Amino acid sequence: MKTSQRKKFTRGFTLMDTTLAMGLLSAMVLPILGLLAVGVKDAGDAQTRRNCDSLRQEVRLQLQNPEWPAHRTDAAAPSAKWNATQYFDRQGTLLDPAKKDSAWMEVRMEACESSAFRSSNLEQVKAAFFQSRTGRKVDETVIQRMCIAAR
């Protein structure tokens, strides 16, 4: 009779078995959670880069107009150095400078000399893309365009 009672209590998992299983499980799950945080950050950075690429194309299209951007500091001479800052929302819509607090991306542009060519018909525009909230530089590009003197 005593042997049947003993068998009844030896079935199942002990506290030691359960603790060991939980320890092994947590040792496997914690590194995966660390990778998850890195993956989420990388996905956010990739989305910002994708949106910045779209915005770069929008700026390139806008720069086909020799008089854009309207809010720039330049002299009357077509070869004059100028700079301008434009603000865009997440959809790539150009914002009025008065609404710069609600901007997603700030694009700082300046006319720069080309080391490869000299032309009175072309100018190079260096555009740097900054996140408005953080001030972090996301991208930079150089765009050639027809200058005002070529009209």
Chimera marker file (.cmm) of the C-alpha trace (Angstrom):
<marker_set name="trace">
<marker id="1" x="0.000" y="0.000" z="0.000" r="1" g="1" b="0" radius="0.5"/>
<marker id="2" x="2.818" y="2.370" z="0.748" r="1" g="1" b="0" radius="0.5"/>
<marker id="3" x="4.314" y="1.872" z="-2.696" r="1" g="1" b="0" radius="0.5"/>
<marker id="4" x="1.160" y="3.047" z="-4.433" r="1" g="1" b="0" radius="0.5"/>
<marker id="5" x="1.139" y="6.264" z="-2.412" r="1" g="1" b="0" radius="0.5"/>
<marker id="6" x="4.775" y="6.871" z="-3.260" r="1" g="1" b="0" radius="0.5"/>
<marker id="7" x="4.093" y="6.474" z="-7.008" r="1" g="1" b="0" radius="0.5"/>
<marker id="8" x="1.252" y="8.937" z="-6.725" r="1" g="1" b="0" radius="0.5"/>
<marker id="9" x="3.593" y="11.667" z="-5.457" r="1" g="1" b="0" radius="0.5"/>
<marker id="10" x="6.445" y="11.020" z="-7.910" r="1" g="1" b="0" radius="0.5"/>
<marker id="11" x="4.396" y="11.882" z="-10.987" r="1" g="1" b="0" radius="0.5"/>
<marker id="12" x="4.632" y="15.402" z="-12.523" r="1" g="1" b="0" radius="0.5"/>
<marker id="13" x="7.321" y="18.093" z="-12.513" r="1" g="1" b="0" radius="0.5"/>
<marker id="14" x="9.174" y="19.235" z="-9.454" r="1" g="1" b="0" radius="0.5"/>
<marker id="15" x="9.811" y="22.840" z="-8.549" r="1" g="1" b="0" radius="0.5"/>
<marker id="16" x="13.421" y="22.374" z="-9.656" r="1" g="1" b="0" radius="0.5"/>
<marker id="17" x="12.333" y="21.121" z="-13.101" r="1" g="1" b="0" radius="0.5"/>
<marker id="18" x="10.002" y="24.074" z="-13.596" r="1" g="1" b="0" radius="0.5"/>
<marker id="19" x="12.645" y="26.611" z="-12.494" r="1" g="1" b="0" radius="0.5"/>
<marker id="20" x="15.236" y="25.099" z="-14.821" r="1" g="1" b="0" radius="0.5"/>
<marker id="21" x="12.787" y="25.148" z="-17.759" r="1" g="1" b="0" radius="0.5"/>
<marker id="22" x="11.880" y="28.807" z="-17.106" r="1" g="1" b="0" radius="0.5"/>
<marker id="23" x="15.564" y="29.729" z="-16.901" r="1" g="1" b="0" radius="0.5"/>
<marker id="24" x="16.344" y="28.048" z="-20.216" r="1" g="1" b="0" radius="0.5"/>
<marker id="25" x="13.331" y="29.648" z="-21.861" r="1" g="1" b="0" radius="0.5"/>
<marker id="26" x="14.272" y="33.139" z="-20.681" r="1" g="1" b="0" radius="0.5"/>
<marker id="27" x="17.898" y="32.585" z="-21.755" r="1" g="1" b="0" radius="0.5"/>
<marker id="28" x="16.650" y="31.871" z="-25.286" r="1" g="1" b="0" radius="0.5"/>
<marker id="29" x="14.024" y="34.645" z="-25.472" r="1" g="1" b="0" radius="0.5"/>
<marker id="30" x="16.024" y="37.617" z="-24.138" r="1" g="1" b="0" radius="0.5"/>
<marker id="31" x="18.533" y="37.771" z="-27.040" r="1" g="1" b="0" radius="0.5"/>
<marker id="32" x="15.659" y="37.573" z="-29.509" r="1" g="1" b="0" radius="0.5"/>
<marker id="33" x="13.989" y="40.568" z="-27.826" r="1" g="1" b="0" radius="0.5"/>
<marker id="34" x="17.265" y="42.480" z="-28.197" r="1" g="1" b="0" radius="0.5"/>
<marker id="35" x="17.280" y="41.763" z="-31.927" r="1" g="1" b="0" radius="0.5"/>
<marker id="36" x="13.672" y="42.885" z="-32.154" r="1" g="1" b="0" radius="0.5"/>
<marker id="37" x="14.568" y="46.343" z="-30.830" r="1" g="1" b="0" radius="0.5"/>
<marker id="38" x="17.370" y="46.681" z="-33.395" r="1" g="1" b="0" radius="0.5"/>
<marker id="39" x="15.032" y="45.537" z="-36.171" r="1" g="1" b="0" radius="0.5"/>
<marker id="40" x="12.381" y="48.106" z="-35.260" r="1" g="1" b="0" radius="0.5"/>
<marker id="41" x="14.985" y="50.899" z="-35.266" r="1" g="1" b="0" radius="0.5"/>
<marker id="42" x="16.372" y="49.769" z="-38.638" r="1" g="1" b="0" radius="0.5"/>
<marker id="43" x="12.864" y="49.628" z="-40.107" r="1" g="1" b="0" radius="0.5"/>
<marker id="44" x="12.244" y="53.217" z="-38.971" r="1" g="1" b="0" radius="0.5"/>
<marker id="45" x="15.539" y="54.355" z="-40.500" r="1" g="1" b="0" radius="0.5"/>
<marker id="46" x="14.689" y="52.587" z="-43.760" r="1" g="1" b="0" radius="0.5"/>
<marker id="47" x="11.323" y="54.321" z="-43.922" r="1" g="1" b="0" radius="0.5"/>
<marker id="48" x="12.986" y="57.696" z="-43.343" r="1" g="1" b="0" radius="0.5"/>
<marker id="49" x="15.475" y="56.963" z="-46.155" r="1" g="1" b="0" radius="0.5"/>
<marker id="50" x="12.644" y="55.938" z="-48.503" r="1" g="1" b="0" radius="0.5"/>
<marker id="51" x="10.715" y="59.122" z="-47.770" r="1" g="1" b="0" radius="0.5"/>
<marker id="52" x="13.896" y="61.149" z="-48.181" r="1" g="1" b="0" radius="0.5"/>
<marker id="53" x="14.494" y="59.558" z="-51.597" r="1" g="1" b="0" radius="0.5"/>
<marker id="54" x="10.997" y="60.617" z="-52.674" r="1" g="1" b="0" radius="0.5"/>
<marker id="55" x="11.643" y="64.103" z="-51.354" r="1" g="1" b="0" radius="0.5"/>
<marker id="56" x="14.952" y="64.257" z="-53.239" r="1" g="1" b="0" radius="0.5"/>
<marker id="57" x="13.076" y="63.563" z="-56.475" r="1" g="1" b="0" radius="0.5"/>
<marker id="58" x="10.566" y="66.306" z="-55.620" r="1" g="1" b="0" radius="0.5"/>
<marker id="59" x="13.389" y="68.806" z="-55.004" r="1" g="1" b="0" radius="0.5"/>
<marker id="60" x="15.054" y="67.758" z="-58.266" r="1" g="1" b="0" radius="0.5"/>
<marker id="61" x="11.783" y="68.412" z="-60.136" r="1" g="1" b="0" radius="0.5"/>
<marker id="62" x="11.294" y="71.776" z="-58.409" r="1" g="1" b="0" radius="0.5"/>
<marker id="63" x="14.849" y="72.803" z="-59.296" r="1" g="1" b="0" radius="0.5"/>
<marker id="64" x="14.028" y="72.473" z="-62.998" r="1" g="1" b="0" radius="0.5"/>
<marker id="65" x="12.345" y="75.847" z="-62.548" r="1" g="1" b="0" radius="0.5"/>
<marker id="66" x="15.282" y="78.306" z="-62.633" r="1" g="1" b="0" radius="0.5"/>
<marker id="67" x="13.490" y="80.727" z="-60.313" r="1" g="1" b="0" radius="0.5"/>
<marker id="68" x="12.873" y="78.177" z="-57.575" r="1" g="1" b="0" radius="0.5"/>
<marker id="69" x="13.304" y="78.476" z="-54.616" r="1" g="1" b="0" radius="0.5"/>
<marker id="70" x="11.719" y="81.890" z="-54.282" r="1" g="1" b="0" radius="0.5"/>
<marker id="71" x="13.011" y="82.479" z="-50.734" r="1" g="1" b="0" radius="0.5"/>
<marker id="72" x="16.723" y="82.502" z="-51.450" r="1" g="1" b="0" radius="0.5"/>
<marker id="73" x="19.528" y="84.886" z="-50.729" r="1" g="1" b="0" radius="0.5"/>
<marker id="74" x="21.261" y="85.844" z="-53.962" r="1" g="1" b="0" radius="0.5"/>
<marker id="75" x="22.465" y="88.784" z="-55.948" r="1" g="1" b="0" radius="0.5"/>
<marker id="76" x="21.189" y="89.739" z="-59.391" r="1" g="1" b="0" radius="0.5"/>
<marker id="77" x="24.092" y="88.019" z="-61.129" r="1" g="1" b="0" radius="0.5"/>
<marker id="78" x="23.239" y="84.513" z="-62.373" r="1" g="1" b="0" radius="0.5"/>
<marker id="79" x="26.514" y="83.046" z="-61.106" r="1" g="1" b="0" radius="0.5"/>
<marker id="80" x="26.017" y="84.457" z="-57.612" r="1" g="1" b="0" radius="0.5"/>
<marker id="81" x="26.196" y="82.205" z="-54.620" r="1" g="1" b="0" radius="0.5"/>
<marker id="82" x="22.837" y="81.730" z="-52.959" r="1" g="1" b="0" radius="0.5"/>
<marker id="83" x="21.308" y="79.594" z="-50.271" r="1" g="1" b="0" radius="0.5"/>
<marker id="84" x="17.777" y="78.724" z="-49.264" r="1" g="1" b="0" radius="0.5"/>
<marker id="85" x="15.933" y="76.558" z="-46.788" r="1" g="1" b="0" radius="0.5"/>
<marker id="86" x="12.685" y="74.836" z="-47.705" r="1" g="1" b="0" radius="0.5"/>
<marker id="87" x="10.376" y="72.845" z="-45.422" r="1" g="1" b="0" radius="0.5"/>
<marker id="88" x="8.365" y="69.764" z="-46.387" r="1" g="1" b="0" radius="0.5"/>
<marker id="89" x="5.800" y="67.563" z="-44.664" r="1" g="1" b="0" radius="0.5"/>
<marker id="90" x="5.771" y="63.742" z="-44.760" r="1" g="1" b="0" radius="0.5"/>
<marker id="91" x="3.806" y="63.712" z="-48.025" r="1" g="1" b="0" radius="0.5"/>
<marker id="92" x="6.481" y="65.816" z="-49.764" r="1" g="1" b="0" radius="0.5"/>
<marker id="93" x="4.354" y="68.968" z="-49.837" r="1" g="1" b="0" radius="0.5"/>
<marker id="94" x="6.263" y="72.223" z="-49.732" r="1" g="1" b="0" radius="0.5"/>
<marker id="95" x="5.356" y="74.211" z="-46.623" r="1" g="1" b="0" radius="0.5"/>
<marker id="96" x="5.331" y="77.954" z="-46.125" r="1" g="1" b="0" radius="0.5"/>
<marker id="97" x="8.367" y="79.092" z="-44.073" r="1" g="1" b="0" radius="0.5"/>
<marker id="98" x="5.952" y="80.363" z="-41.406" r="1" g="1" b="0" radius="0.5"/>
<marker id="99" x="4.827" y="76.743" z="-40.835" r="1" g="1" b="0" radius="0.5"/>
<marker id="100" x="8.326" y="75.360" z="-40.320" r="1" g="1" b="0" radius="0.5"/>
<marker id="101" x="7.412" y="74.107" z="-36.829" r="1" g="1" b="0" radius="0.5"/>
<marker id="102" x="5.143" y="71.468" z="-38.375" r="1" g="1" b="0" radius="0.5"/>
<marker id="103" x="7.726" y="70.398" z="-40.978" r="1" g="1" b="0" radius="0.5"/>
<marker id="104" x="9.015" y="66.842" z="-41.190" r="1" g="1" b="0" radius="0.5"/>
<marker id="105" x="12.103" y="67.549" z="-43.300" r="1" g="1" b="0" radius="0.5"/>
<marker id="106" x="14.208" y="70.664" z="-43.773" r="1" g="1" b="0" radius="0.5"/>
<marker id="107" x="16.125" y="70.988" z="-47.049" r="1" g="1" b="0" radius="0.5"/>
<marker id="108" x="19.056" y="73.391" z="-47.039" r="1" g="1" b="0" radius="0.5"/>
<marker id="109" x="20.212" y="74.303" z="-50.529" r="1" g="1" b="0" radius="0.5"/>
<marker id="110" x="23.114" y="76.343" z="-51.782" r="1" g="1" b="0" radius="0.5"/>
<marker id="111" x="24.629" y="77.079" z="-55.150" r="1" g="1" b="0" radius="0.5"/>
<marker id="112" x="28.145" y="75.703" z="-55.380" r="1" g="1" b="0" radius="0.5"/>
<marker id="113" x="30.912" y="75.824" z="-57.931" r="1" g="1" b="0" radius="0.5"/>
<marker id="114" x="31.638" y="72.761" z="-59.951" r="1" g="1" b="0" radius="0.5"/>
<marker id="115" x="35.199" y="71.544" z="-60.018" r="1" g="1" b="0" radius="0.5"/>
<marker id="116" x="34.549" y="69.665" z="-63.278" r="1" g="1" b="0" radius="0.5"/>
<marker id="117" x="33.096" y="72.386" z="-65.496" r="1" g="1" b="0" radius="0.5"/>
<marker id="118" x="32.523" y="76.112" z="-65.841" r="1" g="1" b="0" radius="0.5"/>
<marker id="119" x="29.387" y="77.227" z="-67.614" r="1" g="1" b="0" radius="0.5"/>
<marker id="120" x="27.170" y="80.276" z="-67.591" r="1" g="1" b="0" radius="0.5"/>
<marker id="121" x="24.180" y="78.021" z="-68.397" r="1" g="1" b="0" radius="0.5"/>
<marker id="122" x="24.512" y="75.432" z="-65.645" r="1" g="1" b="0" radius="0.5"/>
<marker id="123" x="24.780" y="75.642" z="-61.904" r="1" g="1" b="0" radius="0.5"/>
<marker id="124" x="25.194" y="73.037" z="-59.221" r="1" g="1" b="0" radius="0.5"/>
<marker id="125" x="22.924" y="73.025" z="-56.208" r="1" g="1" b="0" radius="0.5"/>
<marker id="126" x="23.964" y="71.175" z="-53.081" r="1" g="1" b="0" radius="0.5"/>
<marker id="127" x="20.929" y="70.017" z="-51.098" r="1" g="1" b="0" radius="0.5"/>
<marker id="128" x="21.203" y="68.674" z="-47.560" r="1" g="1" b="0" radius="0.5"/>
<marker id="129" x="18.212" y="66.946" z="-45.940" r="1" g="1" b="0" radius="0.5"/>
<marker id="130" x="17.705" y="67.303" z="-42.180" r="1" g="1" b="0" radius="0.5"/>
<marker id="131" x="14.976" y="65.906" z="-39.963" r="1" g="1" b="0" radius="0.5"/>
<marker id="132" x="13.233" y="68.930" z="-38.496" r="1" g="1" b="0" radius="0.5"/>
<marker id="133" x="12.568" y="67.502" z="-35.036" r="1" g="1" b="0" radius="0.5"/>
<marker id="134" x="16.019" y="66.055" z="-34.365" r="1" g="1" b="0" radius="0.5"/>
<marker id="135" x="18.232" y="68.157" z="-36.642" r="1" g="1" b="0" radius="0.5"/>
<marker id="136" x="19.893" y="64.928" z="-37.812" r="1" g="1" b="0" radius="0.5"/>
<marker id="137" x="21.324" y="64.997" z="-41.340" r="1" g="1" b="0" radius="0.5"/>
<marker id="138" x="19.653" y="62.247" z="-43.344" r="1" g="1" b="0" radius="0.5"/>
<marker id="139" x="21.056" y="62.760" z="-46.834" r="1" g="1" b="0" radius="0.5"/>
<marker id="140" x="22.956" y="65.098" z="-49.113" r="1" g="1" b="0" radius="0.5"/>
<marker id="141" x="22.980" y="65.382" z="-52.880" r="1" g="1" b="0" radius="0.5"/>
<marker id="142" x="24.280" y="67.634" z="-55.655" r="1" g="1" b="0" radius="0.5"/>
<marker id="143" x="21.927" y="68.551" z="-58.507" r="1" g="1" b="0" radius="0.5"/>
<marker id="144" x="22.813" y="70.285" z="-61.779" r="1" g="1" b="0" radius="0.5"/>
<marker id="145" x="20.277" y="72.624" z="-63.291" r="1" g="1" b="0" radius="0.5"/>
<marker id="146" x="19.873" y="75.336" z="-65.849" r="1" g="1" b="0" radius="0.5"/>
<marker id="147" x="20.555" y="78.660" z="-64.204" r="1" g="1" b="0" radius="0.5"/>
<marker id="148" x="18.557" y="81.874" z="-64.574" r="1" g="1" b="0" radius="0.5"/>
<marker id="149" x="20.917" y="83.289" z="-67.215" r="1" g="1" b="0" radius="0.5"/>
<marker id="150" x="20.037" y="80.436" z="-69.606" r="1" g="1" b="0" radius="0.5"/>
<marker id="151" x="16.432" y="81.604" z="-70.162" r="1" g="1" b="0" radius="0.5"/>
<link id1="1" id2="2" r="1" g="1" b="0" radius="0.2"/>
<link id1="2" id2="3" r="1" g="1" b="0" radius="0.2"/>
<link id1="3" id2="4" r="1" g="1" b="0" radius="0.2"/>
<link id1="4" id2="5" r="1" g="1" b="0" radius="0.2"/>
<link id1="5" id2="6" r="1" g="1" b="0" radius="0.2"/>
<link id1="6" id2="7" r="1" g="1" b="0" radius="0.2"/>
<link id1="7" id2="8" r="1" g="1" b="0" radius="0.2"/>
<link id1="8" id2="9" r="1" g="1" b="0" radius="0.2"/>
<link id1="9" id2="10" r="1" g="1" b="0" radius="0.2"/>
<link id1="10" id2="11" r="1" g="1" b="0" radius="0.2"/>
<link id1="11" id2="12" r="1" g="1" b="0" radius="0.2"/>
<link id1="12" id2="13" r="1" g="1" b="0" radius="0.2"/>
<link id1="13" id2="14" r="1" g="1" b="0" radius="0.2"/>
<link id1="14" id2="15" r="1" g="1" b="0" radius="0.2"/>
<link id1="15" id2="16" r="1" g="1" b="0" radius="0.2"/>
<link id1="16" id2="17" r="1" g="1" b="0" radius="0.2"/>
<link id1="17" id2="18" r="1" g="1" b="0" radius="0.2"/>
<link id1="18" id2="19" r="1" g="1" b="0" radius="0.2"/>
<link id1="19" id2="20" r="1" g="1" b="0" radius="0.2"/>
<link id1="20" id2="21" r="1" g="1" b="0" radius="0.2"/>
<link id1="21" id2="22" r="1" g="1" b="0" radius="0.2"/>
<link id1="22" id2="23" r="1" g="1" b="0" radius="0.2"/>
<link id1="23" id2="24" r="1" g="1" b="0" radius="0.2"/>
<link id1="24" id2="25" r="1" g="1" b="0" radius="0.2"/>
<link id1="25" id2="26" r="1" g="1" b="0" radius="0.2"/>
<link id1="26" id2="27" r="1" g="1" b="0" radius="0.2"/>
<link id1="27" id2="28" r="1" g="1" b="0" radius="0.2"/>
<link id1="28" id2="29" r="1" g="1" b="0" radius="0.2"/>
<link id1="29" id2="30" r="1" g="1" b="0" radius="0.2"/>
<link id1="30" id2="31" r="1" g="1" b="0" radius="0.2"/>
<link id1="31" id2="32" r="1" g="1" b="0" radius="0.2"/>
<link id1="32" id2="33" r="1" g="1" b="0" radius="0.2"/>
<link id1="33" id2="34" r="1" g="1" b="0" radius="0.2"/>
<link id1="34" id2="35" r="1" g="1" b="0" radius="0.2"/>
<link id1="35" id2="36" r="1" g="1" b="0" radius="0.2"/>
<link id1="36" id2="37" r="1" g="1" b="0" radius="0.2"/>
<link id1="37" id2="38" r="1" g="1" b="0" radius="0.2"/>
<link id1="38" id2="39" r="1" g="1" b="0" radius="0.2"/>
<link id1="39" id2="40" r="1" g="1" b="0" radius="0.2"/>
<link id1="40" id2="41" r="1" g="1" b="0" radius="0.2"/>
<link id1="41" id2="42" r="1" g="1" b="0" radius="0.2"/>
<link id1="42" id2="43" r="1" g="1" b="0" radius="0.2"/>
<link id1="43" id2="44" r="1" g="1" b="0" radius="0.2"/>
<link id1="44" id2="45" r="1" g="1" b="0" radius="0.2"/>
<link id1="45" id2="46" r="1" g="1" b="0" radius="0.2"/>
<link id1="46" id2="47" r="1" g="1" b="0" radius="0.2"/>
<link id1="47" id2="48" r="1" g="1" b="0" radius="0.2"/>
<link id1="48" id2="49" r="1" g="1" b="0" radius="0.2"/>
<link id1="49" id2="50" r="1" g="1" b="0" radius="0.2"/>
<link id1="50" id2="51" r="1" g="1" b="0" radius="0.2"/>
<link id1="51" id2="52" r="1" g="1" b="0" radius="0.2"/>
<link id1="52" id2="53" r="1" g="1" b="0" radius="0.2"/>
<link id1="53" id2="54" r="1" g="1" b="0" radius="0.2"/>
<link id1="54" id2="55" r="1" g="1" b="0" radius="0.2"/>
<link id1="55" id2="56" r="1" g="1" b="0" radius="0.2"/>
<link id1="56" id2="57" r="1" g="1" b="0" radius="0.2"/>
<link id1="57" id2="58" r="1" g="1" b="0" radius="0.2"/>
<link id1="58" id2="59" r="1" g="1" b="0" radius="0.2"/>
<link id1="59" id2="60" r="1" g="1" b="0" radius="0.2"/>
<link id1="60" id2="61" r="1" g="1" b="0" radius="0.2"/>
<link id1="61" id2="62" r="1" g="1" b="0" radius="0.2"/>
<link id1="62" id2="63" r="1" g="1" b="0" radius="0.2"/>
<link id1="63" id2="64" r="1" g="1" b="0" radius="0.2"/>
<link id1="64" id2="65" r="1" g="1" b="0" radius="0.2"/>
<link id1="65" id2="66" r="1" g="1" b="0" radius="0.2"/>
<link id1="66" id2="67" r="1" g="1" b="0" radius="0.2"/>
<link id1="67" id2="68" r="1" g="1" b="0" radius="0.2"/>
<link id1="68" id2="69" r="1" g="1" b="0" radius="0.2"/>
<link id1="69" id2="70" r="1" g="1" b="0" radius="0.2"/>
<link id1="70" id2="71" r="1" g="1" b="0" radius="0.2"/>
<link id1="71" id2="72" r="1" g="1" b="0" radius="0.2"/>
<link id1="72" id2="73" r="1" g="1" b="0" radius="0.2"/>
<link id1="73" id2="74" r="1" g="1" b="0" radius="0.2"/>
<link id1="74" id2="75" r="1" g="1" b="0" radius="0.2"/>
<link id1="75" id2="76" r="1" g="1" b="0" radius="0.2"/>
<link id1="76" id2="77" r="1" g="1" b="0" radius="0.2"/>
<link id1="77" id2="78" r="1" g="1" b="0" radius="0.2"/>
<link id1="78" id2="79" r="1" g="1" b="0" radius="0.2"/>
<link id1="79" id2="80" r="1" g="1" b="0" radius="0.2"/>
<link id1="80" id2="81" r="1" g="1" b="0" radius="0.2"/>
<link id1="81" id2="82" r="1" g="1" b="0" radius="0.2"/>
<link id1="82" id2="83" r="1" g="1" b="0" radius="0.2"/>
<link id1="83" id2="84" r="1" g="1" b="0" radius="0.2"/>
<link id1="84" id2="85" r="1" g="1" b="0" radius="0.2"/>
<link id1="85" id2="86" r="1" g="1" b="0" radius="0.2"/>
<link id1="86" id2="87" r="1" g="1" b="0" radius="0.2"/>
<link id1="87" id2="88" r="1" g="1" b="0" radius="0.2"/>
<link id1="88" id2="89" r="1" g="1" b="0" radius="0.2"/>
<link id1="89" id2="90" r="1" g="1" b="0" radius="0.2"/>
<link id1="90" id2="91" r="1" g="1" b="0" radius="0.2"/>
<link id1="91" id2="92" r="1" g="1" b="0" radius="0.2"/>
<link id1="92" id2="93" r="1" g="1" b="0" radius="0.2"/>
<link id1="93" id2="94" r="1" g="1" b="0" radius="0.2"/>
<link id1="94" id2="95" r="1" g="1" b="0" radius="0.2"/>
<link id1="95" id2="96" r="1" g="1" b="0" radius="0.2"/>
<link id1="96" id2="97" r="1" g="1" b="0" radius="0.2"/>
<link id1="97" id2="98" r="1" g="1" b="0" radius="0.2"/>
<link id1="98" id2="99" r="1" g="1" b="0" radius="0.2"/>
<link id1="99" id2="100" r="1" g="1" b="0" radius="0.2"/>
<link id1="100" id2="101" r="1" g="1" b="0" radius="0.2"/>
<link id1="101" id2="102" r="1" g="1" b="0" radius="0.2"/>
<link id1="102" id2="103" r="1" g="1" b="0" radius="0.2"/>
<link id1="103" id2="104" r="1" g="1" b="0" radius="0.2"/>
<link id1="104" id2="105" r="1" g="1" b="0" radius="0.2"/>
<link id1="105" id2="106" r="1" g="1" b="0" radius="0.2"/>
<link id1="106" id2="107" r="1" g="1" b="0" radius="0.2"/>
<link id1="107" id2="108" r="1" g="1" b="0" radius="0.2"/>
<link id1="108" id2="109" r="1" g="1" b="0" radius="0.2"/>
<link id1="109" id2="110" r="1" g="1" b="0" radius="0.2"/>
<link id1="110" id2="111" r="1" g="1" b="0" radius="0.2"/>
<link id1="111" id2="112" r="1" g="1" b="0" radius="0.2"/>
<link id1="112" id2="113" r="1" g="1" b="0" radius="0.2"/>
<link id1="113" id2="114" r="1" g="1" b="0" radius="0.2"/>
<link id1="114" id2="115" r="1" g="1" b="0" radius="0.2"/>
<link id1="115" id2="116" r="1" g="1" b="0" radius="0.2"/>
<link id1="116" id2="117" r="1" g="1" b="0" radius="0.2"/>
<link id1="117" id2="118" r="1" g="1" b="0" radius="0.2"/>
<link id1="118" id2="119" r="1" g="1" b="0" radius="0.2"/>
<link id1="119" id2="120" r="1" g="1" b="0" radius="0.2"/>
<link id1="120" id2="121" r="1" g="1" b="0" radius="0.2"/>
<link id1="121" id2="122" r="1" g="1" b="0" radius="0.2"/>
<link id1="122" id2="123" r="1" g="1" b="0" radius="0.2"/>
<link id1="123" id2="124" r="1" g="1" b="0" radius="0.2"/>
<link id1="124" id2="125" r="1" g="1" b="0" radius="0.2"/>
<link id1="125" id2="126" r="1" g="1" b="0" radius="0.2"/>
<link id1="126" id2="127" r="1" g="1" b="0" radius="0.2"/>
<link id1="127" id2="128" r="1" g="1" b="0" radius="0.2"/>
<link id1="128" id2="129" r="1" g="1" b="0" radius="0.2"/>
<link id1="129" id2="130" r="1" g="1" b="0" radius="0.2"/>
<link id1="130" id2="131" r="1" g="1" b="0" radius="0.2"/>
<link id1="131" id2="132" r="1" g="1" b="0" radius="0.2"/>
<link id1="132" id2="133" r="1" g="1" b="0" radius="0.2"/>
<link id1="133" id2="134" r="1" g="1" b="0" radius="0.2"/>
<link id1="134" id2="135" r="1" g="1" b="0" radius="0.2"/>
<link id1="135" id2="136" r="1" g="1" b="0" radius="0.2"/>
<link id1="136" id2="137" r="1" g="1" b="0" radius="0.2"/>
<link id1="137" id2="138" r="1" g="1" b="0" radius="0.2"/>
<link id1="138" id2="139" r="1" g="1" b="0" radius="0.2"/>
<link id1="139" id2="140" r="1" g="1" b="0" radius="0.2"/>
<link id1="140" id2="141" r="1" g="1" b="0" radius="0.2"/>
<link id1="141" id2="142" r="1" g="1" b="0" radius="0.2"/>
<link id1="142" id2="143" r="1" g="1" b="0" radius="0.2"/>
<link id1="143" id2="144" r="1" g="1" b="0" radius="0.2"/>
<link id1="144" id2="145" r="1" g="1" b="0" radius="0.2"/>
<link id1="145" id2="146" r="1" g="1" b="0" radius="0.2"/>
<link id1="146" id2="147" r="1" g="1" b="0" radius="0.2"/>
<link id1="147" id2="148" r="1" g="1" b="0" radius="0.2"/>
<link id1="148" id2="149" r="1" g="1" b="0" radius="0.2"/>
<link id1="149" id2="150" r="1" g="1" b="0" radius="0.2"/>
<link id1="150" id2="151" r="1" g="1" b="0" radius="0.2"/>
</marker_set>
